[in-house]
Amino acid sequence: MKRRVFISLGLGGLAAAMGSRHFPPFLNLPLVRDITCTDTPSEEAGFSLRFAATGDAGTGRSNQRRVAGGMLARWCNNPFQTVLLLGDNIYEDGDIVRIGEVFEQPYSKLLQRNVKFYAALGNHDVRTRQGEDEIAYSNYNMSGRYYTFTQQSVQFFALDTNQFHTKQNDNGATPWSVQLQWLESELARSQAPWKIIFAHHPIYSSGYHGSDGELRKSLSPLFKAYNVQFYLNGHDHHYERTHPINGTTYITAGNGGRNLRRVGESKWTAYADKRYGFITFDVYDDRLVTKAIDTGGNSFDEATTFLS
């Protein structure tokens, strides 16, 4: 059943040169269904930005291609120019040799329409060269292991939560502590009304891996202090949206192609579903509308977050 809710929040302040496609020559893979966009795109008054997000997608198999087909179908009537990839972009081991099979082919129709993808690293991505090849791959648009960029009234922050599990150096410092210092500095200087963080590992989840209390202690105080409205992640292979928790909505969208897993409900769950798909975000001056979309391009969960 499709869900619509309305939320009100207060407002506080190898491969960089890979121009050619890396299509494995003899793969017998199902194609993303060929969709011709014939309808006039729908644009609502006051609409400034639309983007999409999906995670745990990089299998190159039929379920990923079904999701990619749903994204294309959605694009035809509701165009977006940005997609966030929430990690595990290349199964099983982050081997860049598979980039054609798991990215360039499934999303070819979107890439042809100049849709830009921005990736975060998942645990499978760092198994090969700590993800360096993915960072260097030009179509992932990663300016580093963690990075930030702004579009219209939204500032995005991509994190590498794999570093949360990295051991200390001899001097007691960790890559994660350095990353946290960077994040707080960037959040403190941000003037964007909307702040959205995307990474791989969940902070709140009712799925297989579940919530991570230690990661929550590390990140959530920053979210509250600097008015971060959304944290997006994959890792658990389901869709789940929380009620706002201290002003932040946490969305798990690891339903982009890898085998789905069962998801339950927690006291903070607003909606959860074991269903393939992706999410879209429509940004207005005073509100942001999130929609969970299935492989047919249909919305099955919807929420509106207001700035005040």
Buried (B, 14 or more C-beta within 10 A) or exposed (E): EEBEBEBEBEEEEBBEEBEEEBBEEEEEBEEBEEBEBEEEEEEEEEBEBBBBBBBBBBBBBEBBBBBBBBBBBBBBEBBBBBBBBBBBBBBEEBBBEBBBBBBBBBBBBBBEBEBBBBBBBBBBBBBBBBBBBBBBBEBBBBEEBBBBBEBBBBBBBBBBBBBBEEEEEEEEEBBBBEBBEBBBEBBEEBEBBBBBBBBBBBBBBBBBBEBBEEBBEBBBEBBBEBBBBBBBBBBBBBBBBBBBBEBBBBBBBBBBBBEBBEBEEBEBBBBBBBBBBBBBBBBBEEBBBBBBBBBEBBBBBBBBBBBE
